[in-house]
Each structure stands twice: as C-alpha cells, then as structure tokens.
C-alpha cells in the first residue's frame, strides 16, 4: 500500500477537521433553532394560560358580572389585575345580573370608580338582559353604559325581607327561648311579629342605604341627586326607556360596546378580548377541599339570612 507524502497527510487531516467543524456547526445550529421554537411555544402557551394573547397592546379586558352578586372579592381582584396590565387598554363589564348584596355591590362600584377616576383607564358597562339594582349600581360607576333596547335597567332601591315562621312553631308546639341584653338585639327574629320599634329601626337602615345608593349613582352618572331621586323608586325600565332618562348612554349590545371602546383607545381592526382565567377543580381539589364547598349540606341549602339587598326580583 503506497504511503502518502507528508504534505498529502497534512492536507487530509485539514480536510477532516473542516468536515468535523461543519458537522458540529450544523448540530449547534439545529439545536439553537429547536431551542428558539420551544421558547416561543412556551411563551405563547403561558400568555394563553393567563388569559392574554400574542397580540399585545390591542387587548380589551372583559369581566362577566352575572347572577346574584353575593361577594365582591373575585370581581374586585379581576378589575385590579386588568387595571395593572398595560397591555389591557380598556375594561368592559359584561353585566347580566339582578343585583345582590348591598355591601358587595358597593365595593365593586368603588373599585370601578377608582379605575375610572384615578387610573384613567376607560371602563365601560354593557348590559345584556338585566342590569338592575346592585348590578346597575356597579354599571353607574363606568365611563359609559350600553344596553339593548329590551334590557332591564334600573331598580334603584333597597330591600330587606325574611320569612316569619312563628305560627308554624306554635302549630308544632315549639317555643323559642331567647336571652338578650339590649332591646333590639334579636330584632328581626323570624319566630315572632316585629314590634313598632323594630320596624322603625330597620326602616331607618333601609332608608340610609337607599340614600347612599342614590348618592353614588348620581355621582357616577354626573346627575344631581334631585334629578335621580324621583327615579329611585325601585322601578325598572327597558334599555330604550332608560336612554331618555339618562340612565344609560347608548343603545347597543356587547359587540357595539367592544368595537366602539376599541376605537376610543386607538385599537385598529379587531380587538383582542381577554377574560380572566377560569379556575378548574382538579382531582386533588376534590380530595383536599372542604366537602361543604363542593356539596352544601341540607341545612345550608335551607338557611336564609335576613339581610340588606340591592336586588330586583
């Protein structure tokens, strides 16, 4: 077998090194492309999981306010999250609710007003079928209220009620025994008739809350309380009627509110809608959660507390 000359040997070694270098360059480049693709995919998934979008800066945050309002924490947290997110250019409250607890409605209203007045981020209310009582209270804090022609709007009033089952106890020959300190400590007991003193006491509380309701809605709608008070009878109106009473700003559905709000904040084209992520219960939640949170016992289902409500029935 012929031997290669020294120069030929060196040339062969150099060629082998070049091939080896090219191989590792190709491997490295391929790994880099895969890495970039994986990072991009993970970033996209992360954005989708938190309710965002790859279309940053063109987003409208939408929060659903539906059903009876019993607590404020969830809605207030959602409002604050969207308020602090610079990619969310405006917030729309998509409302379909008859109202609910007085204090809960008031707390959400206060957060809506804070975002509107302090943060200056546009916040709009879009009433679907019903935006009454506490739900209208919340909507009145927004920059603008939309409602369909046949939407139910208004019901500016306060209600407190409970069922008196005193006669039923007598029929069953049951007699409640109460020890108290303070003449009004058991006011509103469902086991007996109210006294005139108790009725006047509760009516004073209801009237005070009604005054607060009128004051806040008037402030939110930039109306005088003298203008709003005649409308604060607990009555509801259709969206068509509410427009002439200045209880809403424009007739239209959610789509109208979305597109007009997008144009207002400088979004061209179709805006990206961002909603808060829904919490899903896992198998671990079923195992570790309090059973009462998942399946209320019969006593909880039957229990009904007397309370103060901004609620349309």
Secondary structure, DSSP 8 states (H G I E B T S, - for coil): -----HHHHHHHHHHHHHHHHHHHHHHHHHHHHHHHHHHHHHHHHHHHHTT--SSTT-EEEEEEEES-B--SHHHHHHHHHHHH-TTEEEEEEEEEE-EEEHHHHHHHHHHHHHIIIII---EEEEEEEEEETHHHHHHTTSSEEEE-TT-EEE----EE-----HHHHHHTT-------SSTTTTTT-TTS---HHHHHHHHHHHHHHHHHHHHHHHHHTT--HHHHGGG-SS-EEEHHHHHHTTS-SEE--HHHHHHHHHHHTT--SS-EEEE-------HHHHHHS-HHHHS--HHHHH-----EEEE--
